[in-house]
Amino acid sequence: MARRFAFLISLLLLCSILPAHADLSNLGVTPLQSDVAGRPLGMGGAFAGLTDDGHAALYNPGGLAWVKGISVTRRDGDNLTAVQAYPLGNNSAFGLALISSKFSHIPVTSGEADFSNTTAYLSYGTKLNFLPQWESNTILQRLGVGLNVKSIVN
């Protein structure tokens, strides 16, 4: 019974968030999109395959198992990104990122509007050789898998 209730609450929350995101996308505002940091932007989509710094938490959480440390990016006074990768041992890592964004001059029926938000990312990445029977497999030592959860804070 508790699992059904949790599923129902999750479904209701998802259904209430999706229309708001669609309305913002029609105006050109994408609050859950993470186009940040000079190196990933300069590499285009290729950074998702490289992921050898903390921005893996944003672009490819499967790469977190190979990185650690803090990365802070400031595009201008209103757009700031902070990312931290925490190694957990067992060939895995946890990532936390906060992106503060401001969108200006959004066309609305009464003129123009500004929109600002903070998005939080929780990420987990691990190498595929985390099981003892797979530990010696050289191919699995180079492959990772990850999970990323995004949430608009405000």
N, C-alpha and C positions, 0 to 999 in steps of 0.2 A: 504494500500500500504506500509506503514512504517513497519507494522508487518511482511509482506512478505520479505521486504528488510533485516530486522534484522534477520529473520530466515535464509535467504540465506547466509548472512555474517557469522553467527554462524556455519552453516553447512560447509562452505568453510574453516573456521578456524579449525574446528574439523577434517576435512579430511586432512588438511595439517599437523596436529600434530600427528595423529595416525601412519602414516608410520615411522616417526622419533622415536616414542616410541617403535615400533615393532623392528626396527633395533637395538636400544640400548638393548632391552630385549634379542635379539639373542646373544649379546656379554656378557650377564650376568649383565648388568647395568639396574636397575629399579629405575629411578629417582622419580617416584610418590609413591613408596612403603615407608611406614613409620614404619620401624622396629627400634624404638628408645626407650630409657629409660629402666633402669634395672628392675623395677617392672613389667611393661607389658611384657617384653621379658622373664622374669623368670616365669611368669604365662602362657606363651604360648598364645593360643587363648582365655583363660578364662577371661582375662582382659576386653574384649569387653563387657562382661555381668556385670562386677563390676563397672567400671568407676566412682570411687569416688575421683579422683584427676584431675588436669588440662589436663592430657593426653587424657581425654575423647574427646577433640577437634580433636585428631588424629584417635582414634580407634572407638569411638561410640559417635557421637555428640548428640544423644538423652539423654545421661547422663549429659550433661552440665548444666542442670537445677538444679542439686544438688551440683555443685562445684563452687569454686571461687578461685582466686589467681594466682600466677605465678609459673612456674616450668621451671628450666633450667637444661639440661642434656648435659654433655660433654663426649663423648666416647673416643676421642683422640684429638690431636691438630687440626685436619681437619674436625671433625664431631661434630657439635653443634646444639642443639635444644632448642628453647625458646617457651613456651606456656603460654598464659594468658587467663583466663576465666573471663568475665565481666558479673555479674548478671544485668539483665535489669528490674527486677520486673515482676509481672504477671506470676510467675513461669517459667521464661525463662532466657536464658543466651546467650551471644555472645562469640565466641572463636576466637583467632588469634594465629597462630603458624608459626614459621619460622624454617626450617630445612636446615642447611648448610652441604653438604655431599661431600666427595671426594672418587672417585673410582680409584684405581691404578692398573697398570699392566694388562690392558685390551688388549687381543690379537687382533691385526689388521694385515693387509697384510704386512705392512712395519715394523713390530716388535711389540712394546708395546706402549700403550698410557695411559694417565691419563685423568680423566673426573671429573669436579667439577660443582656443581650446588647449587642453593638455591631454595627451594620449599616453597611456601606460602599456608597456609590453612586458609580459612574463614569458620567458623562453627556457626551454630545456633541450639540450643536445647530448647525444652519446654516440660513441663509436659502436659499430655493429659487432665488435669482438668482446663485448662485455660478459658474455657467458663463458665459463671455463673451457667448454669443449670447442669453442670458436677462437680462443685466445691466440693460438699459434697460426691461424689462417692469415696470410699476408694480405690477401685481397680485402678481407673484412677489417683489417687494421686501418685501411685507407677510406672506408666508407662510414658515413655518419647518418643519423636520423634525428629529427628534431620536432618539437612542438612549440607553437607560438600562440599566445592568447593576447588579444588586443582589447583595450577598453578605453572609452572616452571618460576622462576623470571629471571634466567640467565643460 
